[in-house]
Amino acid sequence: MRCLSLSLVVDISVLFPFLKVSFADFAPYLLTSEASLTDLNSRLDKPLSIRNFRPNIVVRGPDAYEEDSWGKFTIGAAVFRKLKECGRCILTTLDPDTGEKLGEEPLKTLRSYRSDERYGTAPKFGLHATVDRIGTIAVGDRVFIHDE
């Protein structure tokens, strides 16, 4: 197994304690890396916040888009399994504070180098994951990538 460090963006239950549902997209967890965002921002005229992508786990340490290749990984006491890459939609083009449409970015740029015919016109950014073993994770936990 390889080891990386983890940076947790937000625990959604702190923001919305009354919600008793999981992440509202495809899977309970959406993971991306700081390096992937840095790479994307280097290609944009105006950098975006990680909040445009709505992940609930952000990792520090891997190369940009390395998370695409992960199958099973452990963070803290929890074991996660990748379900699929995340095909991004128009919500990434909205200001996370106002909901106002900002233009065609980041989708236009992502389509130029992160397209995959399996996702149609939705470029990949991040991965959807589920939990194989429930456990606590915390900011600073190491990420172990399982050999498959």
C-alpha positions in Angstrom: 0.0 0.0 0.0 1.1 3.6 -0.7 0.5 6.3 1.9 -0.6 9.9 1.4 -1.8 12.6 3.7 -5.5 13.7 3.9 -7.1 17.0 4.1 -10.8 16.8 4.8 -12.7 19.8 3.4 -15.9 19.7 5.4 -18.1 17.4 7.4 -21.5 18.0 5.9 -23.3 17.0 9.1 -21.7 20.1 10.8 -23.2 22.4 8.2 -26.6 20.7 8.0 -27.2 18.7 11.3 -30.9 18.2 10.5 -30.0 16.2 7.3 -30.1 12.5 7.7 -29.2 11.6 4.1 -26.0 10.9 2.3 -24.3 12.9 -0.4 -27.1 13.8 -2.8 -25.4 12.9 -6.1 -24.3 9.4 -7.1 -22.5 8.2 -4.0 -22.0 9.0 -0.3 -18.5 10.3 -1.0 -17.0 12.5 -3.7 -13.2 12.7 -3.4 -10.7 14.8 -5.3 -7.2 16.1 -4.7 -5.6 19.5 -4.2 -3.2 18.8 -7.0 -6.1 18.1 -9.5 -7.6 21.5 -8.6 -4.2 23.2 -8.9 -3.7 21.7 -12.3 -7.1 22.7 -13.5 -6.7 26.3 -12.1 -3.4 26.6 -14.0 -5.4 26.2 -17.2 -8.1 28.7 -16.4 -8.1 32.5 -16.7 -9.8 32.8 -13.3 -9.1 30.1 -10.7 -12.0 28.3 -9.1 -12.5 27.2 -5.5 -12.7 23.5 -4.6 -16.3 24.4 -3.5 -17.3 24.5 -7.2 -16.9 20.8 -7.2 -18.6 20.0 -3.9 -16.4 17.2 -2.7 -16.6 16.0 0.9 -13.1 14.5 0.9 -10.0 16.3 -0.5 -6.6 14.7 -0.4 -3.2 16.2 -0.4 -0.2 14.3 -1.7 -1.0 12.5 -4.9 -0.2 13.9 -8.3 -2.9 15.6 -10.3 -5.7 13.1 -11.2 -3.8 10.2 -9.6 -7.1 9.5 -7.7 -8.6 8.3 -11.0 -6.6 5.1 -10.7 -7.5 4.2 -7.1 -9.8 1.2 -6.5 -9.8 0.6 -2.8 -8.3 2.9 -0.2 -8.2 3.4 3.6 -8.5 6.7 5.4 -8.3 6.6 9.2 -10.4 3.6 10.3 -12.6 3.6 7.2 -12.1 1.6 4.0 -13.5 3.1 0.8 -14.1 1.7 -2.7 -14.2 3.7 -5.9 -17.4 3.3 -7.8 -16.6 5.5 -10.8 -15.0 8.7 -11.8 -17.2 11.8 -11.4 -18.6 13.1 -14.7 -19.0 16.8 -14.0 -22.1 18.8 -14.8 -23.2 22.4 -15.1 -23.3 22.9 -11.3 -19.5 23.4 -11.5 -20.1 26.6 -13.5 -22.2 28.2 -10.7 -20.9 30.5 -8.0 -21.2 28.4 -4.8 -22.3 31.4 -2.7 -24.8 33.1 -5.0 -25.9 30.3 -7.5 -25.1 32.7 -10.3 -23.8 31.2 -13.5 -20.2 32.2 -14.1 -19.8 31.2 -17.7 -18.7 28.0 -19.4 -15.7 27.3 -17.2 -14.5 24.9 -15.9 -16.4 22.5 -18.2 -15.0 24.0 -21.4 -11.4 23.5 -20.2 -12.0 20.2 -18.6 -13.5 18.8 -21.8 -10.3 19.7 -23.6 -8.3 17.2 -21.6 -10.5 15.2 -19.2 -13.2 13.8 -21.5 -14.1 10.2 -21.6 -16.7 8.8 -24.1 -18.3 6.8 -21.2 -19.5 10.1 -19.7 -20.7 11.7 -22.9 -19.9 15.5 -22.7 -19.3 15.4 -18.9 -15.6 15.7 -18.2 -14.1 13.7 -15.3 -13.0 15.4 -12.1 -12.8 13.5 -8.9 -14.3 10.1 -8.0 -17.4 8.7 -6.4 -16.8 6.2 -3.5 -18.6 4.2 -1.0 -17.6 2.7 2.3 -16.6 -1.0 2.7 -15.8 -0.6 6.3 -17.3 2.1 8.5 -14.8 4.1 10.6 -13.9 7.6 11.7 -11.8 9.9 9.5 -10.2 13.2 10.4 -8.1 16.0 9.0 -4.5 14.8 8.8 -5.3 11.1 8.5 -3.1 9.2 6.1 -4.6 7.7 2.9 -3.5 4.1 2.1 -4.0 3.0 -1.5 -4.7 -0.8 -1.6 -2.8 -2.8 -4.3 -5.3 -4.5 -6.4 
